Amino acid sequence: MNDQPNRSGQINRRTFIQSAGALMALGTRAPVATGNHQRNEPKPLSPIRIKRVDSNFEREPLNPYRFKGSAITESWQVASLLESESGIRKVGLCTQGVLWSDAKVFATHSERVGNALMYAISDRALQILNGNTFRDPVTLLDDLLPEVYAYAKTITRNSDLRKTFALNALVSVDNAAWLLYAQENRLTNFDDMIPKAYRPGLSYRHTNVASIPAFSVGTSADTIKAAADEGYFIMKLKTGSAGTQAEMLEKDIAFLTAVHKAIGHYETPYTKSGRIPYYFDANGRYEKKDTLLRFLDHARKIDAFDQIAVIEEPFEERNETFVGDLGVRIAADESAHTVDDAAVRIQQGYSAIAVKAIAKTLSMTMKITQLAYEKNVPCFCADLTVNPILVDWNKNVAARLPPFPGMTIGLQETNGHQYFKQWDKLMSYHPRSGASWTRTQRGVYLTDSSFYAESGGVLLPSEHYDQLFTRA
């Protein structure tokens, strides 16, 4: 397969999606492991039959979070129940992200209706599964996704619906399936749950994971400086300001200048350079490569270029411009819906992937992290403004990813404490609320031996969410 861009700088998505399977060939890299945990390989069991399903949700108010030219003001926390014939009941969780997963659905409906549509898709997946069987969650997702995606396009009346919308809707079902699979197989540790095929990409054991806050478009440099003073050393900075492309670029350049003046001189022990890194997310707002190049030229002019660790999703996903020649690491996020889409993005020069076990399902995330590992493309975990329990599902992935270039610890965006109005209440629902790894300490989470021994508490039941299904 030719990895080079054509003369127009375009990569044909259809061509590469058809040949993406070639990228799945197992590489020769050895897994990087830093612990002595002995993994248990589950013995093959009879298929798990589901005899009961149910779902519920809670609406949580947010401080307005502005991105993609709009803003979200509430977040639906969806709980899905799966009960097997053996009597085991598990409740999986999902935080819905309608604006993130498909801005068109968000724009054509009220915020509440958009959430209701996604919730209906989750319920549809449960109804498909009810009375049926599955052997493992990864295969279950493969079986569910085509039918659920088709249904999602129907009820949203959007034939061009982004696949991430359906994956987001499947998170609570996938989450419950993993919990059920673990107990049915007598697996009590996150490491043991990871299928052998996906272990190489999730074999590292960081003792610290960066806690990355996110700042929406329009945030002042003083606010970002205050976060740096608290110990945060890498922050997600939203660019792609509102307005025309010229207006956007002018505002983004002014923002970069202000941020670099405020924190560019800060030092940190967590980067090899000792300087604070910049993580920008344009959420697809840049229409042309030349516009992004002008932003980067300004970064060079003010001596900020070398501190740019990554720029996430500068272009809309249908923009097939090759990005491997920009001189900075470009990351795919929502455009890497599936492992096949991630393969296409790698061919287009994307040299990092923001993975979201809490937004695209753990099952799909395992596939993507393994592909990235084999292709030597670093990953880090991005947030969806999720609840504290899902933060630790994501943290279990972030703590096991190979180190990001130039960094010495794992990377995980987590911004729920910034935007949920009742974060402390949500934290009380965590089965291990108060554990050392659940709180940020000077910009990092301490993922020590207790974190790994307890899998961040994610395999334990949450009394609050279980009570959503208490029978009368």
N, C-alpha and C positions, 0 to 999 in steps of 0.2 A: 504494500500500500504506500502511495506517495504521500509523505507528511508535509510537503511544501505547499504554500498557498499558490493559487494561480496569479496571473499578472494583475488582475483586478483586485487582488487581496481578499477574494471571497472563497469560502469553502461551501460546497453544495451539501446541505444538511441531509437531503434524501440519499445522496450517494454514500455518505459516511454512515448513516443510520443502518443502511443495508449491510455494510461491511464491518459494523462495530464489533461483531462477534470475534473478529480476529484479534481485537484488543483484549479479549478475555483470556487469552492463552496464559497459562501459569508461568510467571517469571521465575528467575533463578535466585532472587534475593532471599536471604534467610531471615526469618522473623527475629525481631529484636525484643528480647524479654529480659526484665530486670528483677523478676521475683522467682520464688521457689514453689509457687502454687502448683500442685499436681492436678491437672484437669481430669475430670471424669467424663468419659465418652458414654452418652446415654445408650442403653441397650434398645434395640428396635422394639417398639411396642405396637400393639394393635392400634388401628386408627382411633382417635379420640372423637367420640360422638357427642354432639351438643344436643341436650334435651331442653334447654331453656335459654332464652335471650331476653334482654331488657335494656333500656337506656334511659338516661335522665340528663339534665343539664342545670347549671347555675350561671346566672349573668353577673359578671363582676365589672364594676365601673372602673374606668381608667382616667388618668390624666391624659389629655389629648396627645396622641403620638402621631407626629406629622411625617409622612414620607409618600413617595409616588404622587406628589401633587395633591394629596388628600390627608385625612386624619381619621384614626379610630378612637372611639370614646368608650367602648365597652368590649368585654371579652367573654365569650361563652366557654365554660368549662364543661365538657361533655364526658359522661361516664357511661361505659358500656359493660354490661354483665354477660358473662358466658358461664353456663353451668353444664358440666359433663354428666354422662350417665353414671359415672362413679360417685357423683354427689359433690364434686369439687366445684366451688364457685369462685370466680375471680372477676374483679372490676378493673377495667383499663381506663385510662384517662387520655384526654385530648384537649388542647387549647386551640380553638379555631382561629384561623388567620385569613379572613376573606380578602382583605385588601392586598395582603402579601401574595396570596396564591393566585388570584385572578382579579386584577384591578377593574376589568370590564364588568364583572358581576357586581363588584362593590359600587361602581358608578351608576349602574342601571337599576339598583334597588336601594331601599333604605338600609341602614346598617343592620337593623333587626331582621329584615327579610333576607338579606344575604346570609346571615348566620343561620336563620331557619332553614334555608335551602341546603346549606352544608350539613346541618343536623339531620335533615331528611335523608341525605345520602348515607350517613353513618347508619341510620336505622335500616335502610334498605340492605346494607351489607349484612347486618345482623339477621334480617329475615332470610336472606339467602343461605346463611350458615345454619340457621335453626333446623334441627333434625338431620343435619348432614355431618360428615366426619372430616377430619384433617389429620395429617401425620406430623407436620411441623409448620411453624408460622411462615417461613419463607415460601414454601410451596403453597400455603394457603393464600398468601398475598398474590402470588402468580395466578392462582385460580380466580380470585375475587376481582382483581383490578379491571380486566376487560369489561365485565358485565357492569360493575359499579361505575366505571368511567362512562359507558354508554348511557346509563341511567342519569348520571350527572349532567351530561350534555342535553338530555331530554328535558329535565325539570328546570334547568337554568335557561332553556331555549337558546343555547349558545353552542352551535356546532363546532366552534373553534375554541372550546373551553380548554384552559391549560390543565394538563394532566396533574399538576401539583394540587389543584383544587380537590380532585378525587383522592389523592394520596393523603392530604391533610384530613379529609373526612374519615379515612380509614385508620388513623393513628390510634384511636381508642380501642377499636376492634383488634388491631394488631397487638397493641399493648396487653389487652386481656388474653389474647391467644398465647403470648409469650409466658405470661404468668401461669396460665393453665398448663401449658406444655412443660414448664419447669417442675410444677408439683406432680404432674402425672409421671414424669421421668425421675422424680426424687432428686432434682437438681436444686441446690441451695445457694449457689454462687453464680454471679454474672459470668465469670470466666467459663464455668462449666456449660452455661447455656449457649455459648457461641459455637455454632457448627464448625467442624474441622476445616471446611473449605474457606472459612472467613477469618480464621484465627491469625494468620500471618499479619494481616493489616491491623489487628487489634491486640498486639502482644506486648506493647510497651507498658511500663508502669511508672508514670510520673509521680513524684512526691509532692508536686505543686501544680495547680492548674490556674492559669490567669483568669481572673474574673473581669470580663470586658463589658463595661457599661456602654450604652448606645445613646447618642445625642442626635435629636431630630434636626431637620433643616431649620436654620434660623437661630440655633443655640449660640449664645454669646461665648466669646473666648474666655471671659471671666469665669463662667460656669465650668468650662472644660479645665481651666487652670485649678479651680477649687477641687475637682476630682483628682487631678494629678497630685495636689497637695495632700490628699487623703491616702495616697499610695497607689492609685490606679496608674499602671504604666503603659497600657495600650487601651485605646478607646475606639469604638466604632463611630465614625464621624460621617453623618449623612450629608452628601452633596446633591447636586442635581436640583438646584433651587428653582422655584416657580418662575414662569415667564418664558419669553422667547429664548432661543438658544444663545443669542448674544447676551441677553440679560442674565441668563443662568450662569454663563461663563464668567461674567463680570462679578457676580455675587460669590461664586465658588472661589475665584481667585482672591477676592477680598477676605473670605473666610479662611483660606489657607494661610494667607499672610498674617492674619490676626492670631491664629492658632500657633503658628511657628514662632511668632514673636513672644507669645505667652508661655509656651512650654518647650520650645525647640532646644533649649539649653539644659533641660532636666536630664538627670542621669538615672540609670536603673541597673540593677545587678542581673536582670533577666534577659538581656540581649547581649550578644557577643561584642557589639560595638560599644556598649555602655550607654547608648543614646536611646531616648524614648522613640518608639516606632509609631508611624501613622497608618491607620486602617480606614480607608475611605469606602463608602458605599453609595454609588450614584443611582441605584435602583432603576437602571435602564434609561436614564434621562438623556444621555448623550446620543445624538442622532448620527454624528459623523466622527470618524477617527481623527480628522484634523482638529476638531474642537477639543478632544481629549489631549492631543499633542500640545495644544496651546496651554492647557492647564499644566501639563508636565514641564513645558518650557519655563513657565513662571516658577514652578517648584525649583528648577535648576537655578534660576536667576536669584532666588532668595536663599539658596543653599539648603533647601528642604528635600530635594529629590532623593538623596541617599537614605533618608529616614522613612520613606514610603515603603512599608512592608508589603502592602497589598491594596489593590483597588478592586472592589467587588462589583460585578455586573454593571459596567459602565454603559453597555449597549442593550437595547431591547433584544429579546432572544431570537427574533427572526433576522436580526442583523448578523450576517455571517462573516463579517470582517475578521481577518486574521489578526490576532493580538500578541503573537509571540515575538514581535519585533519592537515593542514599545519601551523596552529597557526596564520595566517594572513588572512585578508579578500580578497577573490579572486572575481573579477568582470567579468561578461560576457558582451560583447559588440556586435561585429559583428556576433558572433555565436548565439546570441539570436535574430534571424531574426524575428520571430513571437512570439505571446504569448504562443503557444505550445512549441516552442523551449526554451523560457524562463523558462517554467515549468520544462522541462527536465534538464536544467542547475541548477535549484534550487535543484532538486533531486541529482545532482552530487556534491553538496556541495558548489556551488557558492553562496556567501552570499552578493552580491551586483550586481546591473545591471546598466550599463551605457546606458541611454536612449537617443534617438536621434530623436526628432520630425522632425528635419531638414534632416534626412537621411533615416528613415524608415517610414515616414509619421506620422502626428499627430494622425491619427485614430489608427494605430497599437500601437503607444506609449501610448495612453490612456488605451488600453487593458493591456499592459505590466505593467504600473504603478499601475493599480488596482490590478492585480494579486500579484505584489510584496508587495503592502500594506497589502493585506489579509494574506500573508505568512510571514509578518514582515521582509521582505528583503529590505534594503534601496536602493534608486536609486539616481543617480546624472546625470546631463546632460553633454554629451560629444559633441565635435564639429566635423565638417567635413570641416573645413576651409571655412565657408560659408560667404555670404555677410551680411552686417549690418542688413538688414531687417529680415533675417532668424535668426540672432543672437537673436533678440528680440522675435521671435516665440519660440525659445528654452528657453529664459529667462522667458517667461510666464509660462513655465512648471517648470523650476528650482526654481522659487520663490514660487511655490505652493507645492513642494514635502516636506514630513516630514524631519526633520533635519537628516543629516548623522551622524552616531555614532561618538562621540568625537568632533563634530563640533557644532558651534552655529549659523551658517548662511547657506544659500543655496549654492549649488556648481554648477558651470557651466564652462566647458572648452570653451574658445574662443580664437582662434589663428589667425584669419584673418588679424589682424593688423601686425602680424609678417611676413606673407607670401605673401599677395597680394601686388604687386608692386604699385598699385594705390588705396590704401585703402581709402584715403581721398576723391577721386572721388566717390567711391562706397558709402561712408558715405553720400555724398550729395544727393544720390537717396532716402535716408530714408525720409518718410513723416514727421518725427519729428526729423530730424537731429539737433543736438545741445541740445536736451533735456537732463536733468541731468542724466537720467538712461542709456543713450547711450554711456557714456564714463566711463572708469575705473578710480576710484579715490582711490589711495593707495591700490590697489589690490582688490577692490570690486566695484560692481555696487550698487548704492543707489536705492532700489526698494521701494520708498516711496508711499504715497497716490496718487500722480500724476501718477505714473507708473501704478497702478491698475486702476485708473479712466480712463486712456487712453489706457489701454491694451498694453502698450509699443509702441503704434502707429501702430500696425500690421494690424488693421482693416481699416486703412486709405489708400487711393490709393497712389501709387507712380507715380508721373507725368512721370518720365523717363521710367519706364517699361510699363506704359499705352501707351506711344507714340510709342512703338515698334509695335503697332497694329493700328496706325492711317491709315485710308483708304485714298487712293488717291482721 
